[in-house]
Amino acid sequence: MDLKRTGGILLLLFTVLASFGQERVSQTQGEKALVKTARTYARAVEKRDFEKVLALTHEKVLQQFGGMRKMLAEAKRDAEATRRKGFEIEKAELAAPLQGKQVNKTWYRCIPIRITIKGPYGKVYSQAGLLGISEDEGKSWRFVSLAQIEMSTLLSLFPNLPVDLEMPVKQLTTE
């Protein structure tokens, strides 16, 4: 093999490796932003900061259910009613993000979330997912709580949602 050909092959190999490394970095940055924003969402759930939860909720969901003001009023009313019945959110825990998908310029990725609720007869665990959606290559994320939306509604709001996107199964268990 001559030196020119070997140099060309090495140059091609380095170019491929360099481009792979750049793609991996952008995915990692997108994942970091996803996890950071999801943690903010989970802390807001724990603190019952419904304004923050709704600020991190995808706009299409807000529009579908009457807008931020209406959803905020309903969330506060429902939270007060459940509190009067003896139920309190104790914690919201996130698991590692599941495999994501990209459709055109929109990224979709789920993070399993487990919410522990203390009640008069013990604890209730709600397990579902937060569907993270980014329309700016992972720089910012907005969420859809999969515990609170039907799949048919989700698909009508997001018709490009990949059908093979990994999503956690909704579960409600007691202790």
C-alpha positions as CSV (number, residue, x, y, z in Angstrom):
1,M,0.0,0.0,0.0
2,D,1.4,3.4,-0.9
3,L,1.8,6.3,1.5
4,K,-0.7,8.5,-0.4
5,R,-3.5,5.8,-0.1
6,T,-2.7,5.1,3.5
7,G,-2.9,8.8,4.3
8,G,-6.2,9.1,2.5
9,I,-7.6,6.2,4.4
10,L,-6.4,7.6,7.8
11,L,-7.9,11.0,6.9
12,L,-11.2,9.4,6.1
13,L,-11.1,7.4,9.3
14,F,-10.3,10.5,11.4
15,T,-13.1,12.5,9.7
16,V,-15.6,9.7,10.4
17,L,-14.5,9.4,14.1
18,A,-14.5,13.2,14.6
19,S,-18.1,13.5,13.2
20,F,-19.2,10.6,15.4
21,G,-17.7,12.3,18.4
22,Q,-19.6,15.5,17.6
23,E,-22.9,13.7,17.2
24,R,-22.3,12.0,20.5
25,V,-21.6,15.2,22.3
26,S,-24.8,16.9,21.0
27,Q,-26.8,13.9,22.2
28,T,-25.2,14.1,25.6
29,Q,-25.9,17.8,25.8
30,G,-29.5,17.1,24.8
31,E,-29.8,14.4,27.4
32,K,-28.2,16.7,30.1
33,A,-30.8,19.4,29.3
34,L,-33.6,16.8,29.3
35,V,-32.6,15.4,32.7
36,K,-32.0,18.9,34.3
37,T,-35.5,20.1,33.1
38,A,-37.1,16.8,34.2
39,R,-35.6,17.3,37.7
40,T,-37.0,20.8,37.8
41,Y,-40.4,19.4,36.9
42,A,-40.2,16.6,39.5
43,R,-39.2,19.1,42.3
44,A,-42.1,21.3,41.3
45,V,-44.5,18.3,41.6
46,E,-43.1,17.6,45.1
47,K,-43.6,21.2,46.1
48,R,-47.0,21.4,44.5
49,D,-45.7,24.3,42.4
50,F,-48.3,24.0,39.7
51,E,-47.3,27.1,37.9
52,K,-43.8,25.7,37.4
53,V,-45.2,22.3,36.3
54,L,-47.4,24.0,33.8
55,A,-44.6,26.2,32.6
56,L,-42.7,23.0,31.7
57,T,-45.7,21.4,30.1
58,H,-45.9,21.3,26.3
59,E,-47.9,24.2,24.8
60,K,-50.2,21.8,22.8
61,V,-51.3,20.1,26.0
62,L,-52.0,23.5,27.6
63,Q,-54.1,24.6,24.6
64,Q,-56.0,21.2,24.4
65,F,-57.1,21.6,28.1
66,G,-58.2,25.2,28.1
67,G,-54.9,27.1,28.6
68,M,-52.6,27.7,31.5
69,R,-55.0,29.8,33.6
70,K,-57.7,27.2,33.5
71,M,-55.3,24.3,34.1
72,L,-53.7,26.1,37.0
73,A,-57.1,26.7,38.7
74,E,-58.1,23.1,38.2
75,A,-54.8,21.8,39.5
76,K,-55.0,23.9,42.6
77,R,-58.7,22.9,43.2
78,D,-57.9,19.2,42.7
79,A,-54.8,19.3,45.0
80,E,-56.8,21.0,47.7
81,A,-59.6,18.4,47.5
82,T,-57.1,15.5,47.7
83,R,-55.3,17.2,50.6
84,R,-58.6,17.5,52.5
85,K,-59.1,13.7,52.0
86,G,-55.7,13.1,53.6
87,F,-53.4,12.6,50.6
88,E,-50.1,14.4,50.2
89,I,-47.3,14.1,47.6
90,E,-44.3,12.8,49.4
91,K,-41.8,12.6,46.5
92,A,-41.3,12.4,42.8
93,E,-38.4,10.2,41.6
94,L,-37.0,10.0,38.1
95,A,-35.4,7.0,36.5
96,A,-32.9,7.1,33.6
97,P,-34.2,8.4,30.3
98,L,-35.4,5.7,27.9
99,Q,-34.2,5.5,24.3
100,G,-35.4,8.5,22.3
101,K,-36.4,9.2,18.7
102,Q,-36.0,12.1,16.3
103,V,-38.6,12.9,13.7
104,N,-37.5,15.8,11.4
105,K,-36.3,18.4,13.9
106,T,-38.3,17.2,16.9
107,W,-36.8,15.0,19.5
108,Y,-39.0,12.7,21.7
109,R,-37.8,10.9,24.8
110,C,-39.4,9.5,27.9
111,I,-38.3,9.5,31.5
112,P,-40.0,7.2,33.9
113,I,-41.3,9.0,37.0
114,R,-42.6,7.5,40.2
115,I,-44.7,9.7,42.5
116,T,-45.2,8.6,46.1
117,I,-48.4,9.8,47.7
118,K,-49.0,9.5,51.5
119,G,-52.6,8.7,52.3
120,P,-54.8,7.8,55.3
121,Y,-54.4,4.1,54.6
122,G,-50.8,4.0,53.5
123,K,-48.8,5.0,50.4
124,V,-49.8,5.0,46.8
125,Y,-47.2,4.8,44.0
126,S,-48.0,6.3,40.6
127,Q,-45.6,5.2,38.0
128,A,-45.7,6.6,34.5
129,G,-43.6,8.7,32.3
130,L,-42.8,12.2,31.3
131,L,-42.7,12.5,27.5
132,G,-40.0,15.1,26.8
133,I,-40.3,17.0,23.5
134,S,-37.6,19.2,22.1
135,E,-38.0,21.3,19.0
136,D,-34.5,22.9,19.2
137,E,-32.2,19.9,19.0
138,G,-32.3,19.1,22.7
139,K,-31.5,22.6,24.0
140,S,-34.9,23.0,25.8
141,W,-37.6,20.5,26.7
142,R,-41.3,20.5,27.5
143,F,-43.2,17.6,28.9
144,V,-46.4,15.7,28.7
145,S,-47.3,13.7,31.8
146,L,-48.2,10.3,30.5
147,A,-50.1,9.5,33.7
148,Q,-52.7,12.2,32.9
149,I,-53.3,11.8,29.1
150,E,-54.9,9.2,27.0
151,M,-52.9,7.7,24.2
152,S,-55.5,8.8,21.6
153,T,-55.3,12.4,22.8
154,L,-51.5,12.2,22.8
155,L,-51.4,10.9,19.2
156,S,-53.9,13.6,18.1
157,L,-51.7,16.3,19.6
158,F,-48.5,14.8,18.3
159,P,-49.3,13.0,15.1
160,N,-45.5,12.5,14.3
161,L,-44.9,10.8,17.6
162,P,-42.9,7.6,16.7
163,V,-45.1,4.6,17.3
164,D,-42.0,2.6,18.4
165,L,-40.9,5.2,21.0
166,E,-40.1,3.4,24.3
167,M,-42.6,4.5,27.0
168,P,-43.1,3.2,30.5
169,V,-46.3,1.5,31.4
170,K,-48.7,3.3,33.7
171,Q,-49.0,1.6,37.1
172,L,-50.7,2.4,40.3
173,T,-49.8,0.4,43.4
174,T,-50.3,0.6,47.1
175,E,-48.3,-0.3,50.2
